Amino acid sequence: MTHDDPRRSLLRRHRDFRLLWCGETAGKFGASVTGVAMPLIAVSELHASTFQIGLLSAASWAPWLVMGLPAGVWVDRLPRRTVMLAAAAVSLVLFTAVPAAAWAGWLSTGLLLAVALLTGTAAVFFQTAYTAYLPDLLSPADQPEGNAKLHGSASAAQIVGLGSGGLLAQLAGAANGMLANAATFLVSLLCLGRIRHRETPAAGNGRGRHHDGRGANRNGRGANRNGRGANRNGRGADRALRREIGEGLRLVAGDRWLRALTLYGATCNLALMGYQSILVAFLVREVGLASGTVGGLVAAAGSGGVLGAFAARRVAARVGTARAMILFELGLPALALLIPLTGTGAGVLCYAVGGFGVSAGVVAGNVIKSGFQQHYCPPELLGRITASAAVLNYGTIPVGALLAGVLGTAVGLRPAMWITTAGVPLAALVLLLSPVGRVRDLPTTRRPADPASAPAPAPGTAAATA
């Protein structure tokens, strides 16, 4: 880690963060291309139904429900950079397979669903490892700037990616547009591979145990004498996995701040994915826009994320982190109600303005939430806490996508958009009615890994946990 003048930009003085930033920005660009290209493949080349389009979106997020909790434990046991490298390599191969199948005439809805499921699984491991890796890479003083830069560049990359996805689909075909996503994972692999920083082994987890293999070898020799040692070790590993999963869930469920933010994320994502999963079908089939126009319009709406990322810290410093979160998650997303009014001509501005407000609010809220978690959660449990919260947050995404597909089929695309977009600002009521809505700032005291071993709070100091 470099120790240059802290007044200089983090990107200029911190080589490893710069590489992580480049790799993550490239990945977000590719994901945005896929977010437009995949539904366009289903709509324009495979003539999929509204329900199948919703199912495709659900498949990308369903792995969180199955793999999210064990992934958090494994990420805490393994080198997180290695996990990210493996996940990026798997995604590179899978996304390359889509245009290859199209060239060979094997492209089908089933293949797209399989790719979405497998790349979604890789994303579970990458996102969990990435979230837990950043606090180890950056000092606490640099983390707010790092969060803002990563979220801001991700939003900018999404804007360019969304616009490029529609344009590539129109010029080269939707399936060929997936090559752009594959290339971004190659960039991510190269950047991650050049990072010099090596993580500090966390005490008390599986990674720390790997650094002293001599004790394990001694135990192994004793176990092998009676042949039952391997079975005992296997059962012990299963019990340890379940125990560590349970530990992460208890930390999230038992802490009022983590519980409130997790419940909000789950509710909000249900509504967000609800309208986003049928958005391309709505704009193409209901409004009558061309593929290139869809990409440009979605990109314009996504530009709100850049504004939100860079405004988050300034607004939070002025009004408080908790109040800023309420403002960003309730005030701006209320503009989502303009989206179902989208029409041709000047009517496209309804989506642009509504999407801009949602993007700005959600990204700004994510910046504040990321900073809170990095300071508040014990670093040796950050992978498990992140995964436990993510399972609940992201677990509602496939439900929202399926629900939108069912609604779009049953009542039509525009009524389905009304129902799902109304849920975006309503979800913020979870925050407003929680402890977050009653304080100026979120707590900054780090929550101890073992509450029983924590020192007693000083007189007059509010406790940071429930």
C-alpha positions in Angstrom: 0.0 0.0 0.0 1.4 3.4 -0.9 1.8 6.3 1.5 1.9 9.2 -0.8 0.3 12.6 -0.2 -3.3 11.8 0.8 -4.4 15.0 -0.9 -3.7 13.4 -4.2 -6.3 11.3 -5.9 -6.4 7.7 -4.8 -6.2 6.6 -8.4 -2.9 8.4 -8.8 -1.2 7.4 -5.7 -2.4 3.8 -5.1 -1.3 1.4 -7.9 -3.2 -1.7 -6.6 -6.4 0.2 -6.2 -6.0 1.6 -9.7 -5.8 -1.9 -11.1 -8.8 -3.0 -9.1 -10.7 0.0 -10.3 -9.8 -0.7 -13.9 -10.8 -4.3 -13.7 -14.1 -3.6 -11.9 -15.0 -0.7 -14.3 -14.4 -3.0 -17.3 -16.6 -5.7 -15.6 -19.4 -3.3 -15.0 -19.2 -2.2 -18.7 -19.5 -5.8 -19.8 -22.3 -6.5 -17.4 -24.3 -3.6 -18.8 -23.8 -4.7 -22.4 -25.1 -8.1 -21.3 -28.1 -6.5 -19.5 -29.3 -5.1 -22.8 -27.9 -7.8 -25.2 -29.4 -10.9 -23.4 -33.0 -9.7 -23.4 -32.6 -8.4 -27.0 -31.3 -11.9 -28.0 -34.4 -13.4 -26.4 -36.8 -10.8 -27.9 -35.4 -10.3 -31.4 -33.7 -13.6 -32.3 -35.5 -16.2 -30.2 -38.9 -14.5 -30.0 -39.2 -15.4 -26.4 -42.4 -14.7 -24.4 -42.7 -12.1 -21.7 -42.5 -14.8 -19.0 -39.3 -16.3 -20.6 -37.7 -12.9 -20.6 -38.5 -12.5 -16.9 -37.2 -16.1 -16.3 -33.9 -15.1 -18.0 -33.4 -12.2 -15.6 -34.3 -14.4 -12.7 -31.7 -17.0 -13.7 -28.9 -14.5 -13.3 -29.7 -13.9 -9.7 -31.1 -17.2 -8.5 -27.6 -18.5 -7.5 -27.6 -16.1 -4.6 -30.4 -18.2 -3.0 -28.4 -21.4 -3.3 -24.8 -20.4 -3.2 -24.8 -17.1 -1.3 -24.4 -18.4 2.2 -21.7 -21.0 1.7 -19.9 -18.6 -0.7 -19.5 -16.1 2.2 -17.8 -18.8 4.4 -15.5 -19.9 1.6 -14.6 -16.4 0.8 -13.6 -15.9 4.4 -11.4 -19.0 4.2 -9.7 -18.5 0.9 -7.6 -15.7 -0.6 -10.2 -13.3 -2.0 -8.1 -12.2 -4.9 -7.8 -15.8 -6.0 -11.6 -16.2 -5.8 -12.1 -13.2 -8.0 -9.6 -14.4 -10.6 -11.3 -17.8 -10.8 -14.8 -16.3 -11.1 -13.6 -13.9 -13.9 -12.1 -16.8 -15.8 -15.3 -18.8 -15.7 -17.4 -15.9 -16.8 -15.0 -15.2 -19.7 -15.4 -18.7 -21.1 -19.2 -18.8 -20.6 -19.9 -15.4 -22.3 -17.7 -16.4 -25.2 -19.9 -19.5 -25.6 -23.0 -17.4 -26.6 -21.8 -16.0 -29.9 -20.0 -19.2 -30.6 -23.3 -21.1 -30.3 -25.0 -18.5 -32.5 -22.4 -19.0 -35.2 -22.9 -22.8 -35.0 -26.7 -22.5 -35.0 -27.1 -23.9 -31.5 -28.4 -20.8 -29.8 -31.6 -21.4 -27.8 -33.5 -20.0 -24.8 -32.3 -23.0 -22.8 -28.7 -22.2 -23.5 -29.2 -18.6 -22.5 -30.7 -19.7 -19.2 -27.8 -22.1 -18.5 -25.3 -19.3 -19.2 -27.2 -16.9 -17.0 -27.3 -19.4 -14.1 -23.6 -20.3 -14.3 -22.3 -16.7 -14.8 -24.7 -15.7 -11.9 -22.9 -18.3 -9.7 -19.5 -16.9 -10.7 -20.8 -13.4 -9.9 -21.9 -14.6 -6.4 -18.3 -15.5 -5.6 -16.8 -12.5 -7.3 -19.0 -9.9 -5.6 -18.7 -11.5 -2.2 -14.9 -11.6 -2.5 -14.6 -8.2 -3.9 -16.7 -6.6 -1.1 -14.5 -8.3 1.5 -11.3 -7.6 -0.3 -11.6 -3.8 -0.6 -11.2 -3.0 3.1 -8.1 -5.0 3.2 -6.6 -3.2 0.2 -7.4 0.3 1.4 -6.8 2.0 4.8 -9.9 3.2 6.7 -9.1 6.8 5.7 -9.1 5.9 2.0 -12.2 3.8 2.0 -14.8 6.6 1.5 -12.9 7.9 -1.5 -12.5 4.4 -2.8 -16.2 3.6 -2.5 -17.2 6.8 -4.2 -14.7 6.2 -7.1 -15.8 2.6 -7.6 -19.5 3.3 -7.6 -19.1 6.4 -9.7 -17.0 4.7 -12.4 -19.3 1.7 -12.3 -22.3 4.0 -13.0 -20.3 5.6 -15.9 -19.3 2.3 -17.3 -23.0 1.1 -17.1 -24.0 4.2 -19.0 -21.6 3.5 -21.8 -22.3 -0.2 -21.7 -26.0 0.2 -21.9 -25.7 2.5 -24.9 -23.1 0.2 -26.5 -25.3 -2.9 -25.9 -28.1 -1.5 -27.9 -25.9 -0.1 -30.6 -23.9 -3.4 -31.0 -27.1 -5.4 -31.1 -28.3 -3.1 -34.0 -25.1 -3.2 -35.9 -23.6 -6.6 -35.3 -26.5 -8.6 -33.8 -27.4 -9.1 -30.2 -25.4 -12.4 -29.8 -22.2 -10.9 -31.2 -22.6 -8.1 -28.7 -21.8 -10.6 -25.9 -18.2 -10.7 -27.2 -17.8 -7.2 -25.7 -18.6 -8.7 -22.2 -16.2 -11.6 -22.7 -13.4 -9.1 -23.5 -14.1 -7.1 -20.3 -13.5 -10.2 -18.2 -10.2 -10.7 -19.9 -9.3 -7.1 -18.9 -10.4 -7.9 -15.4 -8.3 -11.0 -15.2 -5.2 -9.1 -16.4 -5.8 -6.2 -13.9 -6.4 -8.5 -10.9 -3.4 -10.6 -11.8 -1.1 -7.6 -11.6 -2.2 -6.5 -8.1 0.8 -6.9 -5.7 -1.1 -6.6 -2.4 -1.5 -9.8 -0.5 -4.2 -10.1 2.1 -3.6 -10.2 5.8 -4.7 -13.6 7.1 -7.7 -13.2 9.4 -7.4 -14.8 12.8 -9.9 -17.4 13.7 -11.0 -18.4 10.2 -10.0 -21.1 7.7 -7.4 -19.0 6.0 -5.4 -18.6 9.2 -5.4 -22.4 9.7 -3.8 -23.0 6.3 -0.7 -21.1 7.3 0.4 -23.8 9.7 0.1 -27.2 8.1 2.3 -29.0 10.5 -0.5 -29.4 13.2 -2.9 -30.6 10.6 -0.4 -33.2 9.3 0.1 -34.5 12.8 -3.6 -34.8 13.3 -3.9 -36.4 9.9 -1.3 -39.1 10.8 -3.2 -40.0 13.9 -6.5 -40.1 12.1 -5.2 -42.3 9.4 -4.3 -45.0 11.9 -7.9 -46.1 12.4 -9.3 -45.0 9.0 -12.1 -43.1 10.7 -10.3 -39.7 10.7 -11.3 -38.7 7.2 -14.9 -39.2 7.9 -14.6 -37.3 11.2 -12.8 -34.5 9.4 -15.5 -34.4 6.7 -18.3 -34.2 9.2 -16.3 -31.6 11.1 -15.9 -29.5 8.0 -19.7 -29.7 7.3 -20.4 -28.7 10.9 -17.9 -25.9 10.7 -19.5 -24.6 7.5 -23.0 -24.7 9.0 -21.7 -23.0 12.1 -20.0 -20.2 10.2 -23.1 -19.7 8.0 -25.2 -19.5 11.1 -22.8 -17.0 12.6 -23.2 -14.6 9.7 -27.0 -14.9 9.6 -27.2 -14.3 13.4 -25.0 -11.2 13.1 -27.3 -9.7 10.4 -30.6 -10.7 12.0 -29.5 -9.7 15.5 -28.1 -6.3 14.7 -30.8 -3.6 14.2 -28.7 -1.5 11.7 -27.7 -4.5 9.5 -31.2 -5.9 9.7 -32.9 -2.7 8.6 -30.6 -2.1 5.7 -30.9 -5.8 4.6 -34.7 -5.7 4.7 -34.7 -2.5 2.8 -32.4 -3.9 0.1 -34.5 -7.0 -0.3 -37.7 -5.0 -0.7 -36.2 -2.5 -3.0 -34.6 -5.1 -5.2 -37.9 -6.9 -5.6 -39.4 -3.8 -7.1 -36.3 -2.7 -9.1 -35.8 -6.1 -10.8 -39.6 -6.3 -11.3 -39.6 -3.4 -13.7 -36.1 -3.8 -15.1 -36.6 -7.4 -16.1 -39.4 -6.4 -18.5 -38.1 -3.0 -19.4 -36.6 -4.0 -22.8 -39.8 -5.8 -23.8 -41.8 -2.8 -22.7 -39.7 -0.3 -24.7 -39.6 -2.4 -27.8 -43.1 -4.0 -27.9 -45.2 -1.5 -26.0 -43.5 1.9 -26.9 -42.2 0.7 -30.3 -38.5 1.8 -30.0 -35.6 0.4 -32.0 -32.8 -1.6 -30.3 -30.3 1.3 -30.7 -32.7 3.8 -29.2 -33.4 1.5 -26.3 -29.7 1.2 -25.4 -29.2 5.0 -25.6 -32.3 5.7 -23.5 -31.4 3.3 -20.8 -27.9 4.7 -20.8 -29.2 8.3 -20.4 -31.3 7.1 -17.4 -28.3 5.4 -15.9 -26.3 8.6 -15.9 -28.0 9.4 -12.6 -25.7 6.9 -11.0 -22.6 9.0 -11.6 -24.3 12.0 -10.0 -25.4 9.9 -7.1 -22.0 8.4 -6.5 -20.2 11.8 -6.3 -23.0 13.6 -4.4 -23.3 10.9 -1.7 -20.4 11.9 0.5 -21.1 15.6 0.2 -24.7 15.3 1.1 -24.0 12.9 3.9 -21.4 15.2 5.4 -23.9 18.1 5.3 -27.1 16.4 6.6 -25.8 13.1 8.2 -25.4 9.6 6.7 -28.8 8.3 7.9 -30.7 11.3 6.7 -28.9 11.3 3.4 -29.8 7.6 2.9 -33.5 8.4 3.5 -33.3 11.3 1.1 -31.6 9.3 -1.6 -33.6 6.1 -1.2 -37.1 7.7 -0.8 -37.0 11.1 -2.4 -35.3 10.5 -5.8 -36.7 7.0 -6.5 -40.2 8.5 -6.3 -39.5 9.7 -9.9 -39.9 6.0 -10.9 -43.6 6.6 -11.2 -42.9 8.5 -14.5 -41.6 5.4 -16.2 -44.9 3.8 -17.0 -45.9 7.1 -18.8 -43.2 6.6 -21.4 -44.3 7.0 -25.0 -43.0 7.9 -28.4 -41.5 11.3 -29.2 -41.2 13.6 -26.2 -42.8 10.8 -24.1 -39.4 9.0 -23.9 -38.3 11.8 -21.5 -40.6 10.2 -18.9 -38.4 7.1 -18.8 -35.2 9.2 -19.0 -36.2 11.4 -16.0 -37.7 8.5 -13.9 -34.7 6.2 -14.5 -32.3 9.0 -13.8 -33.9 9.6 -10.4 -33.9 5.9 -9.5 -30.3 5.4 -10.6 -29.0 8.5 -8.7 -30.8 7.5 -5.5 -29.9 3.8 -5.5 -26.2 4.4 -6.2 -25.8 7.2 -3.7 -27.5 5.0 -1.1 -25.1 2.1 -2.0 -22.1 4.4 -1.5 -23.2 5.3 2.0 -24.1 1.7 2.9 -20.7 0.4 1.7 -18.9 2.9 3.9 -21.0 2.0 6.9 -20.4 -1.8 6.5 -16.7 -1.4 6.1 -16.3 0.6 9.3 -19.0 -1.2 11.3 -18.5 -4.9 10.6 -15.6 -7.0 11.9 -13.1 -7.6 9.0 -12.7 -11.3 9.7 -16.4 -11.8 9.3 -17.0 -9.4 6.5 -17.4 -12.1 3.9 -20.0 -14.0 5.9 -21.9 -10.8 6.8 -21.8 -9.6 3.2 -23.0 -12.9 1.9 -25.8 -13.3 4.5 -27.1 -9.8 3.7 -26.7 -10.4 0.0 -28.7 -13.7 0.0 -31.6 -11.7 1.4 -31.0 -8.6 -0.8 -30.4 -10.5 -4.0 -32.7 -13.4 -3.2 -35.7 -11.3 -4.0 -34.3 -10.3 -7.4 -35.3 -13.5 -9.2 -38.7 -13.4 -7.4 -39.2 -9.8 -8.7 -38.2 -10.9 -12.2 -40.6 -13.9 -12.2 -43.4 -11.8 -10.7 -43.0 -9.2 -13.4 -43.0 -11.8 -16.1 -46.3 -13.2 -14.7 -47.8 -9.7 -14.4 -46.7 -8.7 -17.9 -48.4 -11.9 -19.3 -51.6 -11.6 -17.2 -52.3 -7.8 -17.3 -50.0 -6.4 -20.0 -46.7 -4.7 -20.0 -47.7 -1.2 -19.1 -49.9 -2.1 -16.1 -47.1 -4.4 -14.9 -44.7 -1.4 -15.1 -47.1 0.7 -12.9 -47.3 -2.0 -10.2 -43.5 -2.7 -10.1 -42.3 0.9 -10.3 -44.7 1.9 -7.4 -42.8 -0.5 -5.2 -39.5 1.4 -5.6 -40.3 4.4 -3.4 -42.6 2.4 -1.2 -39.7 0.1 -0.2 -37.9 3.1 1.5 -40.7 3.1 4.1 -38.7 0.2 5.6 -35.8 2.6 6.3 -38.1 5.4 7.4 -39.8 3.2 10.1 -36.5 1.6 11.3 -33.8 3.1 13.6 -32.3 4.6 10.4 -35.2 7.0 10.2 -34.7 8.2 13.8 -31.1 9.3 13.8 -28.9 11.8 12.0 -26.0 9.4 11.3 -25.4 5.7 11.0 -23.0 4.4 13.7 -19.3 4.5 13.0 -18.1 2.3 15.9 -16.9 -1.1 14.6 -19.0 -3.9 15.8 -16.8 -6.5 17.7 -16.7 -10.0 16.4 -17.6 -11.4 19.8 -19.9 -9.0 21.7 -19.1 -10.7 25.0 -15.4 -9.8 24.7 -16.1 -6.1 23.8 -15.2 -3.4 26.3 -18.2 -1.7 28.0 -19.3 1.5 26.3 -18.3 4.7 27.9 -21.0 6.6 29.9 -23.3 8.4 27.5 -22.1 6.4 24.5 -24.9 4.9 22.5 -24.6 1.2 21.7 -24.0 0.4 18.1 -25.9 -2.9 18.1 -29.4 -3.9 18.9 
